[in-house]
Amino acid sequence: MNRRLVASVFAATVAISVGLWAAGDAAAKDTVKIAFIGPLTGGSSAPGLGGRNSALLAVQLRNADPKAKYSYELVTLDDECKPNVGIQVATKAASDKSIIAGVTHYCSTVGIATVDTYHRFQLPVVVWGAVLPEITYGNNYAEIHRVNGTMVDEGKLAAKFLADNKYKRVAILHDTTDYGKGQNKYFSKFLSESGGEIAATFPVAPDQQDFTAELTKIKELRPEVIYWGGLTPGGVRIRAQMDRVGVNAQFIAVSGILNAGFIEGAGASAEGTVSFHNGAPIEKYAQGRTFLDAYAKAGFREDPDAYGPFAYTAANLIMDAIEKVGPDRKKVQDALNKTKGYAGLVGTINFDDHRQNIVTPYVYVVQNRKWTYWPDSEYAGGKKSLTGLAK
């Protein structure tokens, strides 16, 4: 091969290489980081892992979309459902300027403890699970948004469910965190308004192991219902110890137990437990089956759990805002603040003046080791009866 031909081939090769590099560079997308924060270890890890997986699924699907302007990275942090840890990881995320927004918190005690941090660092966040009303309504922080509902909705529905089923006399157990105290506050209010009677109220430590003293007293009071305002670990212990003490009452609890962990922990005793949640069954959402199929295809080992769809919706809401206005915290915050009529997995998202989504709560019951939508259950159909349910 002569020199002129070699030079010509070399020049063509360089031109092709440069062209390919330029095309690849043009196609490259900037990477934008968003944070996910929830309980990935401890007694509330089941919903935390389901939430993380669901947010990660949203990111994976977005990154596979050729129309997306940006590539997204989910920075995952474990708040352990502990306020002090939550503040630490919230500060870590909020002080990292490369993180544009966050999908944050299942536990209300952490959610309320961290709002000042997000406000101080001006990190826009969308809460995906915590239900304490004060998280959105306690301040008017423009950085704080929430796609799920609050314990006000849960408490009102719980009181109505008991009244509709002719239950009157209720013994209340609640933990002494902001979450437990809030659940007691709203449920007690609505129960009294609906004509129910509170036999006694027992505040207990969130890590209490033995409820023999409280349950022995409750047995003497002979309530028709025991209400638990707390999370899964306490709910498991109370339900198991009810049988040991011989308390024959219907067990109902807040959405803090509406997860696979409660059923696994309580075993056969979980059957017939009633809970209340601000989300419909996943398969009843318009895109619910598509979500479940994609979740299964992604190979996640853990169930998405009750709040996974809200984490998925929060992540998509954030990414859609970034796609619209770019990776700028203030611009993303302003875009999120204006959310009206947003079509999310969990339904249409409409934020009120405190950036709180308005939702409808639903009743669930454990049937055959599975949380079952009440209207679809054998209990609602009359084939099975709740404890002490009036005929």
N, C-alpha and C positions, 0 to 999 in steps of 0.2 A: 504494500500500500504506500503511495507517495506521500510526501509531506503535506501537499495541498489537500489531499483527501482526508488525511488524519486530522488536520486542523479543522476541516469542515465538519467532520463527524463530532469532534470535541465541542465545537461551538454549538452544534445542534443539541448535543447532550446537555450542555449547560443551560441552554435556553429552555429545554423541556423541564429540567430540574427546577429552574427558577420559576417557571410557570406553575408547576405543581405546588411548589412552596407557597407561591402567592395565592393560589386558589385555596390551599389548606388554611393559610393565615386568614383569608377573607371569611372562610367558613367557621373559624374558631370563635367560640363564645366566651365572654367574660364569666367567671364563676362568682356566684353570689351566695353568701352564707346566711342561713337562718338557723335559729336554735330551737331545739326541742328540750323541754324540761319537765320531768315527771318522776314518780317513784319507780325506779328500776330494780330496787332491792327492798327486802322487808315485807311486811304483811300486806301492803297495798301494791305489790309489784305486778300482780295480774293485770289490773287495768292500766298500770303504767307501761308495761311492755306492749299491751294491745294498742295503746295510744302511740307509742314510739313507732311500732311497726306500721301503723296506719299513716302517720305523717311521712315516714320513709317511703311508703308505697306512692304517696302523692308526689314526692320528689322524683322517684324513679320514673314514674309515668310522664312527668313533665320533661325530664331530661331525654326521654325517648321521643318527644314531640319535635319534629323538625321545624315547626313554626315558632317554637319558643325562642325568645331573644337572648336568654341567658341560660347558663348551666347552673344548677343549684346543688349546694352541699348542706346536708343537715348535720349540725353540730349537736350531739346528744349529751345531755347532762342529767345526772341522778340527784334529785333533791331528797330522796329517802323518806318523803312525807314528813320531814322534820323542819320546822321553821328556821332554825339556825343554819342548817345545811342549805336550805333553800335560799337564804340570803347570800350565802357564800357563792353558790353557783349562779344565782341571778346577777350578782356583782361581776363575776367572771365573764358572763355573756354580755352584759350591758356595757362593760368597760372595753370590750373588744370592738373597735370601730369597724372591723370587717364584717361583723354580724349586723345585718340590717333590721331584723325583726325576730320575734320569738313566738313559738307555740308553747304555751306555758301552763303547767300545774293542774294536777288532779285533786290534790288535797287542799281544802279551804284554809287550813291553818298556815300553809305555805303561801297560798295565793294572797292572803291578806297581809302577810309579813313582808312580801316583796314589792308591793305596789309603789312604795316610796323610792325603792331602788330604780325601778324602771322609769319613774317620773324624773328622778334626779339625773339619770344618764340619757334621758330622752330616747329610750328604746321602745318602739311600738310593739306591743304584744297582743296576742289573741288567746285568751284563756279557753281551754278545751274541756275542763272537767270540774273544777272547783265551783261550788254552788252557793257559798256565803254571799248574801246580797251586797254586803259592804265592800266587796272587792270592786264592784263597779259604782255602787251608789254611795259609798262612804266618803269618797272624794270626787272631784270632777277632773280627774287626770285624763288628758286627751290621749295619753299613750295606752290606756287600758281598755281593751275590748273583750267581749265574751260571746261565743257562739252558742254555748249551752245555757240552760235556764238556771233558776235559783231555787233555794230551799223553800221560798215562799210558795212557789207552784206545787212543790212536793207536799208540803204540809197541808195545803188546802185540799188537794186531791185525797190525801190519806184520811182526813177527817170526813170527807164526803163518802169515801168508800165504806168506812165504818158505819156511818149513819144509814147508807143505802142497804147495808146488810144487817141492820138492827143490833149492832154492837153498841153498848153504852159505856160500860165501866172499863177503864184503861189504867194500867200501871206503866209509868214511864221510866225507862233507864236511859241516861244519856251521858256521854263523856264530857269532861270539863274543859275541853278545848273550845275555841270560838265556834268551830263547826258544830260540836255537840250542843253547846248552849244555844246556838242559833236555831238548830233543828227543834229543840224543846220549846223555845220561845214561839215559833210560828205554828207548830203543830198544836200546842196547848191552846193558843188563841183560837184557831179555827175549830178545834174540837169543842171548846166551850160554846162557841157561836152556833155549832150544829146540834147542841143539846147533849153532848157527851159528858161523862163524869170522869175526873181524874182521881183514881183511888189513892195514888201516892206517886211522888217523883223522887228518883234516886240518882243524884249526880255521882259519877264514878270516875276514877282515874283512867286515862286512855290506855294505859298498859296493865290495868288490873287483871289478875288471872283468876281469882276465886270470887264468885258471886253468890256463894252459899247463903251468906247473911241476908243479902237483898232478896234473893229468891224465896228464902224461908218466910220472910215478912210478907212478900207478895202472895205466897200460898195462903197465908192466913187471911189476907184481904179479899181473896177469891175474885180477881178481875176476870173479865172475859177475854181481854187482850193484853199482851205485853208489847210495848213499843220500844224499839231500840234506836236511839239517835246517835249513831257512831259508825265506825268503819268495820271492815270484815273481821279482823282478829277478835274484837270484842263480841261481835255478833255470833261467831262460831262458838266461843266459850259459853255465852249465855244460852244459846239454843241447846247445846249439849248438856249443860248443867240443869236446865229446866227439867229434862227427863230424869236426871239423877235425884233431884229434890222432889219430883212428883208434882210439878206445876202443870195443870191441865188448862192451858190458855192458848189462844191463837197468837202466833208470833208474827209481828209485822216490823218492818225496818225501812230506813231511808235508803237512797240509792248508793250509799257507801258500801253496801253489801251486795249490790247487784253485779256480781262477777262470778267467774268460774271458781275463784278461790274459796268463796263461801260454801259452795256446794261440795267441793273437794274436802274442805275442813269439817263441815258438819255431817257429811255422809247422809245416811238414811234420815236423820233428824231434820234435814233441810226441807224434806217434802212438805208442801203446803205453806211454806213461808211466803209472805206477800211483801212486795216492795214497790216503790214508786220512782219513776224516772222520766226525765224531760225529753226522752227520745223514743221514737217508734222502733219496732223491730227492724233490723237492717233490711231484710228482704221486702219490707213493705214500702221502702223508699223507691222512687222512680228509677234510680240508678243503683239500688241496693244489690241486686243480683250481679250486676257488672262489677261492682266493688268486691263482692265476695269471691267471684271467679278470679279477679286479678290478684286478690290477697292470697288465695290458694296457690295460684300459679307462681307467685313470688317465693313460695316455700317457707313462709314464717311458721315457726313451731307453735307460737302462742296464739290463742284466740284473740280477735280484735276487741272483744269485750264490749260492754255497753257504750263506753265513751270513745272507742276507736273512731267511729264515723265523725265525731265532732273534731278530733285531732286531724283527721283527713281533710275535713272541711276548712279548718283553721289554716292548715298549710296551704291549701289551694287559694284561699282568700288572700293570704299574704303574697303568694307568688303572682297572682293575677294583678295585685296592686303594683308589684315591682315591674311586671311586664308593661304596665300602663305608664308609670311615671319614672321608672329607673330605680337603681339601688341607692336611694337617698332616704335616710330615716325620716326626716321631716316630711318629705313629699309622700312617702308611704303612709305615714301616720295620717296625713290629711286625706289621702284617698280612702283609707279604712274608715275614717270618721264619717264619711259620706255614704257608707254602705246602705243601700236600699234596694230591695228586689233582687238580691244576689242569689242565683240559683246554685245552691250547694247540695252536697249529698244528703244532708239532714233536712232539706227543705229550703224554702226561701228565707234568706237572712235579711232582717231589717233591724238596724240598730236604733235605739231610742236616743234621747238627749244625753244619756250617760254611756252610750255605746254598748248597751245591753240588748242582746237579741231577745225577741219575744217568741216564746215557744209554748207548746201544748204538752202537758204531762200525761203519762200512761201508767196503768197498773200491770204488774207482772206477778207471777206465782211460780214457785218451783214445782214442776211436774215431771216425774220420772227422771230426776237428776238433770233437769234443764230449766233455765229461766224461760217461762212461756208467757206470751202476751195474754192477758187475762181473758179478753173476749174469745180467744181461740182455745182456751183451756177446758179440760173436763170439769173443772170446778165451776166455771161460769155456766157450763152446759148441764150441770146437775148430776153428772156421773160420779163426781167426788165431792166431799164436803169439807169445808174448813172446820177447824176445832170450834165447837160451840156455835156454829153458824145456824141462825134461826131458819126454820123451815117455813 
